[in-house]
Amino acid sequence: MDLEEKSLEEIGDRCEECGAKLTKAEIEAALDSGGPALCTVHADEVVPVGEEDDGFGEE
């Protein structure tokens, strides 16, 4: 079993959510971030961990 950490060197040319063809910029963004391969629309929907709005505002 290979436990060596591997970097993402290749990525598909289609969005993993909707299947849309990715632009060169979208592919480069996925490579820079380590994936997943998402179109601009779906990449904008990704919320970093800890930044979700839980509905409990600070008051």
ROZABA-890836 format. One record per residue (C-alpha): x, y, z. Coordinates in steps of 0.5 Angstrom, whole numbers, plus 500, padded with zeros to 3 digits. Each point is the difference from the previous one (the first is absolute). Example, Ala and Ser with C-alpha at 12.3 -4.5 7.8 and 13.67 -1.06 7.14 Angstrom:
BEGIN
525491516502507498
This chain:
BEGIN
500500500503507498499505506504505496497507499498501493499507497494501495504501493494499495493501501494499496497505495493500502497502506499495505493503502497501494504498494501506497507501496505504504504506498507500501500505506495495503505494499506504503495502506499493501507498500502506504495498505501493500493498497495499499499502493494505500497505495500507502492499502502494505506503502497506503495496504506496504500503507506499504500496506498505506497505496493497499494504503497496505494505501502502507502507499505503505495505505
